[in-house]
Structures are given as C-alpha cells and as structure tokens.
Amino acid sequence: THTGERPYMCAEPSCSRGFTSAANYRNYVRIHTGEKLYTCAVLGCGRRFTEYSSLYKHHVVHTHCEPYACCSCRKSYRQTSTLAMHRPSRH
C-alpha cells in the first residue's frame, strides 16, 4: 500500500519477501511449494505453471506470435526482453 507496509511475510527461513496483500502472498508461496495450478490447455502440451502470468507468456509458443519488432531491421520476437537484448548486439 501507500505506507510501504508489508504485513504478509514469507515463512521460508531463507526468504525475506513481504507482501501487501494475502492474495499476492498466497501466489508467491507456490514458488517455494512447487504447486503449479495453471496448466496449458493446448492438446499435447500440458505444461504447468505456478503463476498465471507465466502461462500467459507460454501461450505464444503455440500461436507463433512475435509482436515485438526491431525498428531498425524489423526482426520480431515473442518477448520485449529478447528484443532488448537484440538491439545492442546487432545495431
């Protein structure tokens, strides 16, 4: 929240992460437990993920969508991070 307070602290001894909401805390705990609630529904895939955002990013593997294009050479990528690595190495 605006106060910076993080009342939901991770209980793992090696982790000091804190969260502003119980929902964010519950989602984070799955990283430590290995629980993977989100499954790719594409026939024959079945990959599982701890976070919905990871499943969402995974879907471009099946759609072959590459929406991030370099403005210098028009090479396109699935993720902005890959495009960002391309620019300094190629231009």
PyMOL Python script that loads the backbone (N, CA, C, O; Angstrom):
from pymol import cmd

cmd.read_pdbstr("""\
ATOM      1  N   THR A   1       0.837  -1.192   0.000  1.00  0.00           N
ATOM      2  CA  THR A   1       0.000   0.000   0.000  1.00  0.00           C
ATOM      3  C   THR A   1       0.874   1.244   0.000  1.00  0.00           C
ATOM      4  O   THR A   1       2.091   1.154  -0.157  1.00  0.00           O
ATOM      5  N   HIS A   2       0.258   2.391   0.174  1.00  0.00           N
ATOM      6  CA  HIS A   2       0.990   3.657   0.125  1.00  0.00           C
ATOM      7  C   HIS A   2       1.937   3.852   1.305  1.00  0.00           C
ATOM      8  O   HIS A   2       2.879   4.640   1.227  1.00  0.00           O
ATOM      9  N   THR A   3       1.686   3.137   2.389  1.00  0.00           N
ATOM     10  CA  THR A   3       2.542   3.291   3.569  1.00  0.00           C
ATOM     11  C   THR A   3       3.822   2.476   3.460  1.00  0.00           C
ATOM     12  O   THR A   3       4.763   2.689   4.224  1.00  0.00           O
ATOM     13  N   GLY A   4       3.860   1.544   2.516  1.00  0.00           N
ATOM     14  CA  GLY A   4       5.031   0.683   2.368  1.00  0.00           C
ATOM     15  C   GLY A   4       4.998  -0.524   3.285  1.00  0.00           C
ATOM     16  O   GLY A   4       5.925  -1.334   3.285  1.00  0.00           O
ATOM     17  N   GLU A   5       3.945  -0.646   4.058  1.00  0.00           N
ATOM     18  CA  GLU A   5       3.812  -1.766   4.988  1.00  0.00           C
ATOM     19  C   GLU A   5       3.565  -3.063   4.217  1.00  0.00           C
ATOM     20  O   GLU A   5       2.794  -3.092   3.258  1.00  0.00           O
ATOM     21  N   ARG A   6       4.230  -4.129   4.649  1.00  0.00           N
ATOM     22  CA  ARG A   6       4.077  -5.450   4.028  1.00  0.00           C
ATOM     23  C   ARG A   6       3.809  -6.467   5.139  1.00  0.00           C
ATOM     24  O   ARG A   6       4.727  -7.142   5.605  1.00  0.00           O
ATOM     25  N   PRO A   7       2.549  -6.571   5.557  1.00  0.00           N
ATOM     26  CA  PRO A   7       2.223  -7.408   6.709  1.00  0.00           C
ATOM     27  C   PRO A   7       2.284  -8.914   6.460  1.00  0.00           C
ATOM     28  O   PRO A   7       2.322  -9.688   7.417  1.00  0.00           O
ATOM     29  N   TYR A   8       2.294  -9.341   5.221  1.00  0.00           N
ATOM     30  CA  TYR A   8       2.325 -10.776   4.907  1.00  0.00           C
ATOM     31  C   TYR A   8       3.741 -11.178   4.536  1.00  0.00           C
ATOM     32  O   TYR A   8       4.190 -10.953   3.412  1.00  0.00           O
ATOM     33  N   MET A   9       4.442 -11.778   5.496  1.00  0.00           N
ATOM     34  CA  MET A   9       5.842 -12.148   5.308  1.00  0.00           C
ATOM     35  C   MET A   9       5.964 -13.625   4.959  1.00  0.00           C
ATOM     36  O   MET A   9       5.245 -14.465   5.500  1.00  0.00           O
ATOM     37  N   CYS A  10       6.878 -13.927   4.052  1.00  0.00           N
ATOM     38  CA  CYS A  10       7.132 -15.311   3.669  1.00  0.00           C
ATOM     39  C   CYS A  10       7.699 -16.065   4.872  1.00  0.00           C
ATOM     40  O   CYS A  10       8.588 -15.567   5.563  1.00  0.00           O
ATOM     41  N   ALA A  11       7.180 -17.268   5.115  1.00  0.00           N
ATOM     42  CA  ALA A  11       7.590 -18.066   6.271  1.00  0.00           C
ATOM     43  C   ALA A  11       8.834 -18.912   6.013  1.00  0.00           C
ATOM     44  O   ALA A  11       9.371 -19.511   6.944  1.00  0.00           O
ATOM     45  N   GLU A  12       9.299 -18.972   4.772  1.00  0.00           N
ATOM     46  CA  GLU A  12      10.510 -19.738   4.454  1.00  0.00           C
ATOM     47  C   GLU A  12      11.709 -19.102   5.151  1.00  0.00           C
ATOM     48  O   GLU A  12      11.895 -17.889   5.049  1.00  0.00           O
ATOM     49  N   PRO A  13      12.524 -19.880   5.856  1.00  0.00           N
ATOM     50  CA  PRO A  13      13.671 -19.323   6.583  1.00  0.00           C
ATOM     51  C   PRO A  13      14.665 -18.572   5.689  1.00  0.00           C
ATOM     52  O   PRO A  13      15.279 -17.599   6.127  1.00  0.00           O
ATOM     53  N   SER A  14      14.821 -19.016   4.457  1.00  0.00           N
ATOM     54  CA  SER A  14      15.802 -18.386   3.567  1.00  0.00           C
ATOM     55  C   SER A  14      15.218 -17.231   2.761  1.00  0.00           C
ATOM     56  O   SER A  14      15.888 -16.694   1.879  1.00  0.00           O
ATOM     57  N   CYS A  15      13.985 -16.845   3.050  1.00  0.00           N
ATOM     58  CA  CYS A  15      13.309 -15.816   2.254  1.00  0.00           C
ATOM     59  C   CYS A  15      12.840 -14.673   3.145  1.00  0.00           C
ATOM     60  O   CYS A  15      12.296 -14.899   4.226  1.00  0.00           O
ATOM     61  N   SER A  16      13.051 -13.465   2.690  1.00  0.00           N
ATOM     62  CA  SER A  16      12.639 -12.301   3.483  1.00  0.00           C
ATOM     63  C   SER A  16      11.591 -11.456   2.760  1.00  0.00           C
ATOM     64  O   SER A  16      11.388 -10.294   3.110  1.00  0.00           O
ATOM     65  N   ARG A  17      10.926 -12.026   1.757  1.00  0.00           N
ATOM     66  CA  ARG A  17       9.934 -11.275   0.988  1.00  0.00           C
ATOM     67  C   ARG A  17       8.695 -10.988   1.819  1.00  0.00           C
ATOM     68  O   ARG A  17       8.258 -11.813   2.622  1.00  0.00           O
ATOM     69  N   GLY A  18       8.143  -9.805   1.610  1.00  0.00           N
ATOM     70  CA  GLY A  18       6.909  -9.411   2.264  1.00  0.00           C
ATOM     71  C   GLY A  18       5.911  -8.928   1.223  1.00  0.00           C
ATOM     72  O   GLY A  18       6.305  -8.508   0.135  1.00  0.00           O
ATOM     73  N   PHE A  19       4.620  -8.984   1.547  1.00  0.00           N
ATOM     74  CA  PHE A  19       3.580  -8.646   0.584  1.00  0.00           C
ATOM     75  C   PHE A  19       2.518  -7.768   1.213  1.00  0.00           C
ATOM     76  O   PHE A  19       2.258  -7.848   2.414  1.00  0.00           O
ATOM     77  N   THR A  20       1.908  -6.934   0.393  1.00  0.00           N
ATOM     78  CA  THR A  20       0.875  -6.024   0.871  1.00  0.00           C
ATOM     79  C   THR A  20      -0.484  -6.698   0.963  1.00  0.00           C
ATOM     80  O   THR A  20      -1.356  -6.231   1.696  1.00  0.00           O
ATOM     81  N   SER A  21      -0.678  -7.793   0.226  1.00  0.00           N
ATOM     82  CA  SER A  21      -1.981  -8.466   0.265  1.00  0.00           C
ATOM     83  C   SER A  21      -1.813  -9.969   0.469  1.00  0.00           C
ATOM     84  O   SER A  21      -0.795 -10.559   0.107  1.00  0.00           O
ATOM     85  N   ALA A  22      -2.835 -10.560   1.054  1.00  0.00           N
ATOM     86  CA  ALA A  22      -2.832 -12.006   1.285  1.00  0.00           C
ATOM     87  C   ALA A  22      -2.838 -12.761  -0.042  1.00  0.00           C
ATOM     88  O   ALA A  22      -2.217 -13.818  -0.153  1.00  0.00           O
ATOM     89  N   ALA A  23      -3.530 -12.232  -1.044  1.00  0.00           N
ATOM     90  CA  ALA A  23      -3.594 -12.893  -2.355  1.00  0.00           C
ATOM     91  C   ALA A  23      -2.214 -12.960  -2.993  1.00  0.00           C
ATOM     92  O   ALA A  23      -1.830 -14.000  -3.526  1.00  0.00           O
ATOM     93  N   ASN A  24      -1.472 -11.871  -2.946  1.00  0.00           N
ATOM     94  CA  ASN A  24      -0.117 -11.871  -3.509  1.00  0.00           C
ATOM     95  C   ASN A  24       0.791 -12.835  -2.744  1.00  0.00           C
ATOM     96  O   ASN A  24       1.627 -13.516  -3.338  1.00  0.00           O
ATOM     97  N   TYR A  25       0.620 -12.884  -1.442  1.00  0.00           N
ATOM     98  CA  TYR A  25       1.405 -13.811  -0.621  1.00  0.00           C
ATOM     99  C   TYR A  25       1.109 -15.260  -1.006  1.00  0.00           C
ATOM    100  O   TYR A  25       2.032 -16.051  -1.201  1.00  0.00           O
ATOM    101  N   ARG A  26      -0.179 -15.612  -1.117  1.00  0.00           N
ATOM    102  CA  ARG A  26      -0.561 -16.989  -1.484  1.00  0.00           C
ATOM    103  C   ARG A  26       0.016 -17.374  -2.846  1.00  0.00           C
ATOM    104  O   ARG A  26       0.491 -18.496  -3.019  1.00  0.00           O
ATOM    105  N   ASN A  27      -0.021 -16.467  -3.801  1.00  0.00           N
ATOM    106  CA  ASN A  27       0.550 -16.752  -5.122  1.00  0.00           C
ATOM    107  C   ASN A  27       2.052 -16.981  -5.027  1.00  0.00           C
ATOM    108  O   ASN A  27       2.586 -17.881  -5.676  1.00  0.00           O
ATOM    109  N   TYR A  28       2.729 -16.182  -4.231  1.00  0.00           N
ATOM    110  CA  TYR A  28       4.180 -16.287  -4.104  1.00  0.00           C
ATOM    111  C   TYR A  28       4.606 -17.598  -3.438  1.00  0.00           C
ATOM    112  O   TYR A  28       5.595 -18.205  -3.848  1.00  0.00           O
ATOM    113  N   VAL A  29       3.877 -18.032  -2.428  1.00  0.00           N
ATOM    114  CA  VAL A  29       4.230 -19.241  -1.681  1.00  0.00           C
ATOM    115  C   VAL A  29       4.346 -20.444  -2.612  1.00  0.00           C
ATOM    116  O   VAL A  29       5.115 -21.364  -2.334  1.00  0.00           O
ATOM    117  N   ARG A  30       3.603 -20.450  -3.702  1.00  0.00           N
ATOM    118  CA  ARG A  30       3.668 -21.563  -4.665  1.00  0.00           C
ATOM    119  C   ARG A  30       5.069 -21.742  -5.237  1.00  0.00           C
ATOM    120  O   ARG A  30       5.430 -22.849  -5.640  1.00  0.00           O
ATOM    121  N   ILE A  31       5.850 -20.696  -5.281  1.00  0.00           N
ATOM    122  CA  ILE A  31       7.231 -20.803  -5.767  1.00  0.00           C
ATOM    123  C   ILE A  31       8.014 -21.756  -4.871  1.00  0.00           C
ATOM    124  O   ILE A  31       8.790 -22.578  -5.357  1.00  0.00           O
ATOM    125  N   HIS A  32       7.808 -21.642  -3.565  1.00  0.00           N
ATOM    126  CA  HIS A  32       8.515 -22.496  -2.609  1.00  0.00           C
ATOM    127  C   HIS A  32       7.943 -23.917  -2.554  1.00  0.00           C
ATOM    128  O   HIS A  32       8.688 -24.882  -2.384  1.00  0.00           O
ATOM    129  N   THR A  33       6.623 -24.042  -2.698  1.00  0.00           N
ATOM    130  CA  THR A  33       5.992 -25.360  -2.573  1.00  0.00           C
ATOM    131  C   THR A  33       6.053 -26.165  -3.867  1.00  0.00           C
ATOM    132  O   THR A  33       5.927 -27.389  -3.852  1.00  0.00           O
ATOM    133  N   GLY A  34       6.246 -25.470  -4.983  1.00  0.00           N
ATOM    134  CA  GLY A  34       6.271 -26.154  -6.275  1.00  0.00           C
ATOM    135  C   GLY A  34       4.884 -26.426  -6.834  1.00  0.00           C
ATOM    136  O   GLY A  34       4.741 -27.086  -7.863  1.00  0.00           O
ATOM    137  N   GLU A  35       3.862 -25.916  -6.155  1.00  0.00           N
ATOM    138  CA  GLU A  35       2.481 -26.110  -6.607  1.00  0.00           C
ATOM    139  C   GLU A  35       2.259 -25.371  -7.926  1.00  0.00           C
ATOM    140  O   GLU A  35       2.574 -24.186  -8.041  1.00  0.00           O
ATOM    141  N   LYS A  36       1.722 -26.069  -8.911  1.00  0.00           N
ATOM    142  CA  LYS A  36       1.504 -25.481 -10.234  1.00  0.00           C
ATOM    143  C   LYS A  36       0.031 -25.631 -10.606  1.00  0.00           C
ATOM    144  O   LYS A  36      -0.400 -26.681 -11.084  1.00  0.00           O
ATOM    145  N   LEU A  37      -0.728 -24.563 -10.378  1.00  0.00           N
ATOM    146  CA  LEU A  37      -2.170 -24.603 -10.586  1.00  0.00           C
ATOM    147  C   LEU A  37      -2.589 -24.352 -12.027  1.00  0.00           C
ATOM    148  O   LEU A  37      -3.693 -24.729 -12.420  1.00  0.00           O
ATOM    149  N   TYR A  38      -1.737 -23.728 -12.813  1.00  0.00           N
ATOM    150  CA  TYR A  38      -2.121 -23.290 -14.149  1.00  0.00           C
ATOM    151  C   TYR A  38      -1.530 -24.220 -15.204  1.00  0.00           C
ATOM    152  O   TYR A  38      -0.311 -24.332 -15.333  1.00  0.00           O
ATOM    153  N   THR A  39      -2.406 -24.883 -15.956  1.00  0.00           N
ATOM    154  CA  THR A  39      -1.994 -25.872 -16.946  1.00  0.00           C
ATOM    155  C   THR A  39      -2.333 -25.388 -18.345  1.00  0.00           C
ATOM    156  O   THR A  39      -3.423 -24.870 -18.582  1.00  0.00           O
ATOM    157  N   CYS A  40      -1.407 -25.557 -19.259  1.00  0.00           N
ATOM    158  CA  CYS A  40      -1.640 -25.199 -20.654  1.00  0.00           C
ATOM    159  C   CYS A  40      -2.700 -26.138 -21.221  1.00  0.00           C
ATOM    160  O   CYS A  40      -2.581 -27.358 -21.114  1.00  0.00           O
ATOM    161  N   ALA A  41      -3.738 -25.560 -21.824  1.00  0.00           N
ATOM    162  CA  ALA A  41      -4.859 -26.346 -22.337  1.00  0.00           C
ATOM    163  C   ALA A  41      -4.663 -26.825 -23.773  1.00  0.00           C
ATOM    164  O   ALA A  41      -5.520 -27.531 -24.305  1.00  0.00           O
ATOM    165  N   VAL A  42      -3.564 -26.460 -24.402  1.00  0.00           N
ATOM    166  CA  VAL A  42      -3.320 -26.883 -25.777  1.00  0.00           C
ATOM    167  C   VAL A  42      -3.080 -28.390 -25.796  1.00  0.00           C
ATOM    168  O   VAL A  42      -2.270 -28.914 -25.030  1.00  0.00           O
ATOM    169  N   LEU A  43      -3.791 -29.071 -26.676  1.00  0.00           N
ATOM    170  CA  LEU A  43      -3.712 -30.524 -26.779  1.00  0.00           C
ATOM    171  C   LEU A  43      -2.274 -30.984 -26.974  1.00  0.00           C
ATOM    172  O   LEU A  43      -1.583 -30.519 -27.880  1.00  0.00           O
ATOM    173  N   GLY A  44      -1.831 -31.898 -26.122  1.00  0.00           N
ATOM    174  CA  GLY A  44      -0.493 -32.449 -26.233  1.00  0.00           C
ATOM    175  C   GLY A  44       0.581 -31.669 -25.496  1.00  0.00           C
ATOM    176  O   GLY A  44       1.730 -32.109 -25.447  1.00  0.00           O
ATOM    177  N   CYS A  45       0.238 -30.525 -24.921  1.00  0.00           N
ATOM    178  CA  CYS A  45       1.250 -29.726 -24.216  1.00  0.00           C
ATOM    179  C   CYS A  45       1.266 -30.083 -22.732  1.00  0.00           C
ATOM    180  O   CYS A  45       2.170 -30.779 -22.268  1.00  0.00           O
ATOM    181  N   GLY A  46       0.283 -29.617 -21.999  1.00  0.00           N
ATOM    182  CA  GLY A  46       0.166 -29.957 -20.590  1.00  0.00           C
ATOM    183  C   GLY A  46       1.172 -29.319 -19.647  1.00  0.00           C
ATOM    184  O   GLY A  46       1.226 -29.694 -18.476  1.00  0.00           O
ATOM    185  N   ARG A  47       1.975 -28.363 -20.119  1.00  0.00           N
ATOM    186  CA  ARG A  47       2.917 -27.698 -19.204  1.00  0.00           C
ATOM    187  C   ARG A  47       2.157 -27.009 -18.101  1.00  0.00           C
ATOM    188  O   ARG A  47       1.060 -26.492 -18.308  1.00  0.00           O
ATOM    189  N   ARG A  48       2.761 -27.008 -16.910  1.00  0.00           N
ATOM    190  CA  ARG A  48       2.116 -26.424 -15.741  1.00  0.00           C
ATOM    191  C   ARG A  48       2.963 -25.282 -15.200  1.00  0.00           C
ATOM    192  O   ARG A  48       4.188 -25.283 -15.322  1.00  0.00           O
ATOM    193  N   PHE A  49       2.283 -24.302 -14.596  1.00  0.00           N
ATOM    194  CA  PHE A  49       2.953 -23.099 -14.122  1.00  0.00           C
ATOM    195  C   PHE A  49       2.443 -22.703 -12.744  1.00  0.00           C
ATOM    196  O   PHE A  49       1.294 -22.970 -12.392  1.00  0.00           O
ATOM    197  N   THR A  50       3.313 -22.064 -11.972  1.00  0.00           N
ATOM    198  CA  THR A  50       2.922 -21.594 -10.643  1.00  0.00           C
ATOM    199  C   THR A  50       2.152 -20.283 -10.724  1.00  0.00           C
ATOM    200  O   THR A  50       1.355 -19.979  -9.837  1.00  0.00           O
ATOM    201  N   GLU A  51       2.377 -19.511 -11.767  1.00  0.00           N
ATOM    202  CA  GLU A  51       1.725 -18.204 -11.904  1.00  0.00           C
ATOM    203  C   GLU A  51       0.980 -18.116 -13.231  1.00  0.00           C
ATOM    204  O   GLU A  51       1.431 -18.643 -14.247  1.00  0.00           O
ATOM    205  N   TYR A  52      -0.168 -17.440 -13.204  1.00  0.00           N
ATOM    206  CA  TYR A  52      -0.949 -17.268 -14.430  1.00  0.00           C
ATOM    207  C   TYR A  52      -0.158 -16.487 -15.473  1.00  0.00           C
ATOM    208  O   TYR A  52      -0.253 -16.770 -16.667  1.00  0.00           O
ATOM    209  N   SER A  53       0.616 -15.513 -15.029  1.00  0.00           N
ATOM    210  CA  SER A  53       1.382 -14.693 -15.978  1.00  0.00           C
ATOM    211  C   SER A  53       2.374 -15.545 -16.767  1.00  0.00           C
ATOM    212  O   SER A  53       2.631 -15.263 -17.937  1.00  0.00           O
ATOM    213  N   SER A  54       2.928 -16.569 -16.152  1.00  0.00           N
ATOM    214  CA  SER A  54       3.848 -17.468 -16.857  1.00  0.00           C
ATOM    215  C   SER A  54       3.108 -18.303 -17.899  1.00  0.00           C
ATOM    216  O   SER A  54       3.623 -18.531 -18.994  1.00  0.00           O
ATOM    217  N   LEU A  55       1.915 -18.755 -17.566  1.00  0.00           N
ATOM    218  CA  LEU A  55       1.092 -19.487 -18.534  1.00  0.00           C
ATOM    219  C   LEU A  55       0.745 -18.581 -19.708  1.00  0.00           C
ATOM    220  O   LEU A  55       0.804 -19.005 -20.863  1.00  0.00           O
ATOM    221  N   TYR A  56       0.389 -17.348 -19.418  1.00  0.00           N
ATOM    222  CA  TYR A  56       0.031 -16.382 -20.463  1.00  0.00           C
ATOM    223  C   TYR A  56       1.206 -16.164 -21.422  1.00  0.00           C
ATOM    224  O   TYR A  56       1.022 -16.153 -22.639  1.00  0.00           O
ATOM    225  N   LYS A  57       2.399 -15.993 -20.878  1.00  0.00           N
ATOM    226  CA  LYS A  57       3.590 -15.813 -21.712  1.00  0.00           C
ATOM    227  C   LYS A  57       3.890 -17.070 -22.523  1.00  0.00           C
ATOM    228  O   LYS A  57       4.359 -16.983 -23.658  1.00  0.00           O
ATOM    229  N   HIS A  58       3.622 -18.237 -21.942  1.00  0.00           N
ATOM    230  CA  HIS A  58       3.877 -19.514 -22.611  1.00  0.00           C
ATOM    231  C   HIS A  58       3.022 -19.682 -23.868  1.00  0.00           C
ATOM    232  O   HIS A  58       3.468 -20.306 -24.831  1.00  0.00           O
ATOM    233  N   HIS A  59       1.819 -19.145 -23.876  1.00  0.00           N
ATOM    234  CA  HIS A  59       0.895 -19.358 -24.993  1.00  0.00           C
ATOM    235  C   HIS A  59       1.451 -18.902 -26.335  1.00  0.00           C
ATOM    236  O   HIS A  59       1.029 -19.425 -27.367  1.00  0.00           O
ATOM    237  N   VAL A  60       2.366 -17.965 -26.366  1.00  0.00           N
ATOM    238  CA  VAL A  60       2.919 -17.532 -27.660  1.00  0.00           C
ATOM    239  C   VAL A  60       3.713 -18.648 -28.325  1.00  0.00           C
ATOM    240  O   VAL A  60       3.935 -18.601 -29.535  1.00  0.00           O
ATOM    241  N   VAL A  61       4.142 -19.645 -27.567  1.00  0.00           N
ATOM    242  CA  VAL A  61       4.830 -20.802 -28.144  1.00  0.00           C
ATOM    243  C   VAL A  61       3.894 -21.500 -29.130  1.00  0.00           C
ATOM    244  O   VAL A  61       4.332 -21.990 -30.170  1.00  0.00           O
ATOM    245  N   HIS A  62       2.625 -21.542 -28.802  1.00  0.00           N
ATOM    246  CA  HIS A  62       1.647 -22.230 -29.640  1.00  0.00           C
ATOM    247  C   HIS A  62       1.079 -21.336 -30.740  1.00  0.00           C
ATOM    248  O   HIS A  62       0.714 -21.833 -31.805  1.00  0.00           O
ATOM    249  N   THR A  63       1.000 -20.049 -30.507  1.00  0.00           N
ATOM    250  CA  THR A  63       0.413 -19.141 -31.502  1.00  0.00           C
ATOM    251  C   THR A  63       1.449 -18.651 -32.504  1.00  0.00           C
ATOM    252  O   THR A  63       1.099 -18.139 -33.568  1.00  0.00           O
ATOM    253  N   HIS A  64       2.718 -18.808 -32.164  1.00  0.00           N
ATOM    254  CA  HIS A  64       3.830 -18.334 -33.002  1.00  0.00           C
ATOM    255  C   HIS A  64       3.761 -16.822 -33.228  1.00  0.00           C
ATOM    256  O   HIS A  64       4.273 -16.307 -34.222  1.00  0.00           O
ATOM    257  N   CYS A  65       3.132 -16.135 -32.307  1.00  0.00           N
ATOM    258  CA  CYS A  65       3.002 -14.686 -32.392  1.00  0.00           C
ATOM    259  C   CYS A  65       4.303 -14.029 -31.931  1.00  0.00           C
ATOM    260  O   CYS A  65       4.830 -14.358 -30.869  1.00  0.00           O
ATOM    261  N   GLU A  66       4.807 -13.113 -32.727  1.00  0.00           N
ATOM    262  CA  GLU A  66       6.023 -12.364 -32.386  1.00  0.00           C
ATOM    263  C   GLU A  66       5.728 -10.872 -32.561  1.00  0.00           C
ATOM    264  O   GLU A  66       6.107 -10.275 -33.569  1.00  0.00           O
ATOM    265  N   PRO A  67       5.056 -10.278 -31.584  1.00  0.00           N
ATOM    266  CA  PRO A  67       4.569  -8.910 -31.740  1.00  0.00           C
ATOM    267  C   PRO A  67       5.603  -7.800 -31.531  1.00  0.00           C
ATOM    268  O   PRO A  67       5.305  -6.634 -31.792  1.00  0.00           O
ATOM    269  N   TYR A  68       6.801  -8.134 -31.071  1.00  0.00           N
ATOM    270  CA  TYR A  68       7.789  -7.102 -30.755  1.00  0.00           C
ATOM    271  C   TYR A  68       8.856  -7.055 -31.845  1.00  0.00           C
ATOM    272  O   TYR A  68       9.705  -7.941 -31.936  1.00  0.00           O
ATOM    273  N   ALA A  69       8.800  -6.007 -32.673  1.00  0.00           N
ATOM    274  CA  ALA A  69       9.702  -5.902 -33.823  1.00  0.00           C
ATOM    275  C   ALA A  69      10.746  -4.816 -33.613  1.00  0.00           C
ATOM    276  O   ALA A  69      10.468  -3.771 -33.024  1.00  0.00           O
ATOM    277  N   CYS A  70      11.955  -5.082 -34.107  1.00  0.00           N
ATOM    278  CA  CYS A  70      13.040  -4.110 -34.086  1.00  0.00           C
ATOM    279  C   CYS A  70      12.731  -3.033 -35.124  1.00  0.00           C
ATOM    280  O   CYS A  70      12.409  -3.354 -36.268  1.00  0.00           O
ATOM    281  N   CYS A  71      12.824  -1.768 -34.741  1.00  0.00           N
ATOM    282  CA  CYS A  71      12.517  -0.691 -35.687  1.00  0.00           C
ATOM    283  C   CYS A  71      13.639  -0.482 -36.701  1.00  0.00           C
ATOM    284  O   CYS A  71      13.439   0.221 -37.692  1.00  0.00           O
ATOM    285  N   SER A  72      14.806  -1.069 -36.482  1.00  0.00           N
ATOM    286  CA  SER A  72      15.920  -0.923 -37.422  1.00  0.00           C
ATOM    287  C   SER A  72      15.912  -1.993 -38.506  1.00  0.00           C
ATOM    288  O   SER A  72      16.147  -1.691 -39.676  1.00  0.00           O
ATOM    289  N   CYS A  73      15.644  -3.242 -38.128  1.00  0.00           N
ATOM    290  CA  CYS A  73      15.737  -4.329 -39.115  1.00  0.00           C
ATOM    291  C   CYS A  73      14.447  -5.136 -39.260  1.00  0.00           C
ATOM    292  O   CYS A  73      14.379  -6.035 -40.098  1.00  0.00           O
ATOM    293  N   ARG A  74      13.432  -4.832 -38.465  1.00  0.00           N
ATOM    294  CA  ARG A  74      12.128  -5.496 -38.500  1.00  0.00           C
ATOM    295  C   ARG A  74      12.142  -6.952 -38.032  1.00  0.00           C
ATOM    296  O   ARG A  74      11.140  -7.650 -38.189  1.00  0.00           O
ATOM    297  N   LYS A  75      13.251  -7.425 -37.462  1.00  0.00           N
ATOM    298  CA  LYS A  75      13.284  -8.759 -36.856  1.00  0.00           C
ATOM    299  C   LYS A  75      12.309  -8.730 -35.690  1.00  0.00           C
ATOM    300  O   LYS A  75      12.279  -7.761 -34.931  1.00  0.00           O
ATOM    301  N   SER A  76      11.504  -9.789 -35.537  1.00  0.00           N
ATOM    302  CA  SER A  76      10.494  -9.769 -34.481  1.00  0.00           C
ATOM    303  C   SER A  76      10.729 -10.873 -33.453  1.00  0.00           C
ATOM    304  O   SER A  76      11.353 -11.897 -33.730  1.00  0.00           O
ATOM    305  N   TYR A  77      10.200 -10.620 -32.253  1.00  0.00           N
ATOM    306  CA  TYR A  77      10.418 -11.506 -31.114  1.00  0.00           C
ATOM    307  C   TYR A  77       9.131 -11.700 -30.330  1.00  0.00           C
ATOM    308  O   TYR A  77       8.191 -10.913 -30.440  1.00  0.00           O
ATOM    309  N   ARG A  78       9.109 -12.768 -29.532  1.00  0.00           N
ATOM    310  CA  ARG A  78       7.951 -13.071 -28.698  1.00  0.00           C
ATOM    311  C   ARG A  78       7.903 -12.211 -27.442  1.00  0.00           C
ATOM    312  O   ARG A  78       6.823 -11.913 -26.932  1.00  0.00           O
ATOM    313  N   GLN A  79       9.075 -11.810 -26.941  1.00  0.00           N
ATOM    314  CA  GLN A  79       9.129 -11.064 -25.685  1.00  0.00           C
ATOM    315  C   GLN A  79       9.931  -9.777 -25.848  1.00  0.00           C
ATOM    316  O   GLN A  79      10.866  -9.707 -26.646  1.00  0.00           O
ATOM    317  N   THR A  80       9.549  -8.764 -25.081  1.00  0.00           N
ATOM    318  CA  THR A  80      10.266  -7.487 -25.128  1.00  0.00           C
ATOM    319  C   THR A  80      11.697  -7.645 -24.636  1.00  0.00           C
ATOM    320  O   THR A  80      12.594  -6.948 -25.108  1.00  0.00           O
ATOM    321  N   SER A  81      11.919  -8.555 -23.691  1.00  0.00           N
ATOM    322  CA  SER A  81      13.272  -8.740 -23.157  1.00  0.00           C
ATOM    323  C   SER A  81      14.222  -9.270 -24.229  1.00  0.00           C
ATOM    324  O   SER A  81      15.392  -8.888 -24.256  1.00  0.00           O
ATOM    325  N   THR A  82      13.743 -10.134 -25.103  1.00  0.00           N
ATOM    326  CA  THR A  82      14.575 -10.665 -26.182  1.00  0.00           C
ATOM    327  C   THR A  82      14.882  -9.576 -27.195  1.00  0.00           C
ATOM    328  O   THR A  82      16.003  -9.487 -27.696  1.00  0.00           O
ATOM    329  N   LEU A  83      13.895  -8.751 -27.497  1.00  0.00           N
ATOM    330  CA  LEU A  83      14.116  -7.614 -28.395  1.00  0.00           C
ATOM    331  C   LEU A  83      15.148  -6.663 -27.795  1.00  0.00           C
ATOM    332  O   LEU A  83      16.011  -6.155 -28.511  1.00  0.00           O
ATOM    333  N   ALA A  84      15.068  -6.421 -26.507  1.00  0.00           N
ATOM    334  CA  ALA A  84      16.017  -5.525 -25.838  1.00  0.00           C
ATOM    335  C   ALA A  84      17.442  -6.066 -25.917  1.00  0.00           C
ATOM    336  O   ALA A  84      18.385  -5.284 -26.041  1.00  0.00           O
ATOM    337  N   MET A  85      17.619  -7.379 -25.849  1.00  0.00           N
ATOM    338  CA  MET A  85      18.960  -7.969 -25.976  1.00  0.00           C
ATOM    339  C   MET A  85      19.452  -7.901 -27.421  1.00  0.00           C
ATOM    340  O   MET A  85      20.655  -7.796 -27.657  1.00  0.00           O
ATOM    341  N   HIS A  86      18.541  -7.958 -28.382  1.00  0.00           N
ATOM    342  CA  HIS A  86      18.890  -7.915 -29.801  1.00  0.00           C
ATOM    343  C   HIS A  86      19.506  -6.569 -30.189  1.00  0.00           C
ATOM    344  O   HIS A  86      20.517  -6.521 -30.891  1.00  0.00           O
ATOM    345  N   ARG A  87      18.900  -5.496 -29.735  1.00  0.00           N
ATOM    346  CA  ARG A  87      19.308  -4.151 -30.178  1.00  0.00           C
ATOM    347  C   ARG A  87      20.792  -3.858 -29.980  1.00  0.00           C
ATOM    348  O   ARG A  87      21.455  -3.492 -30.951  1.00  0.00           O
ATOM    349  N   PRO A  88      21.348  -3.998 -28.781  1.00  0.00           N
ATOM    350  CA  PRO A  88      22.768  -3.654 -28.620  1.00  0.00           C
ATOM    351  C   PRO A  88      23.718  -4.620 -29.329  1.00  0.00           C
ATOM    352  O   PRO A  88      24.830  -4.239 -29.692  1.00  0.00           O
ATOM    353  N   SER A  89      23.290  -5.856 -29.525  1.00  0.00           N
ATOM    354  CA  SER A  89      24.190  -6.819 -30.159  1.00  0.00           C
ATOM    355  C   SER A  89      24.175  -6.733 -31.681  1.00  0.00           C
ATOM    356  O   SER A  89      25.114  -7.196 -32.329  1.00  0.00           O
ATOM    357  N   ARG A  90      23.135  -6.151 -32.261  1.00  0.00           N
ATOM    358  CA  ARG A  90      23.014  -6.101 -33.720  1.00  0.00           C
ATOM    359  C   ARG A  90      23.109  -4.697 -34.318  1.00  0.00           C
ATOM    360  O   ARG A  90      23.424  -4.560 -35.500  1.00  0.00           O
ATOM    361  N   HIS A  91      22.849  -3.672 -33.546  1.00  0.00           N
ATOM    362  CA  HIS A  91      22.804  -2.308 -34.119  1.00  0.00           C
ATOM    363  C   HIS A  91      23.690  -1.352 -33.342  1.00  0.00           C
ATOM    364  O   HIS A  91      23.772  -0.172 -33.682  1.00  0.00           O
TER     365      HIS A  91
END
""", "prot")
cmd.dss("prot")
cmd.show_as("cartoon", "prot")
cmd.util.cbc("prot")
cmd.orient("prot")
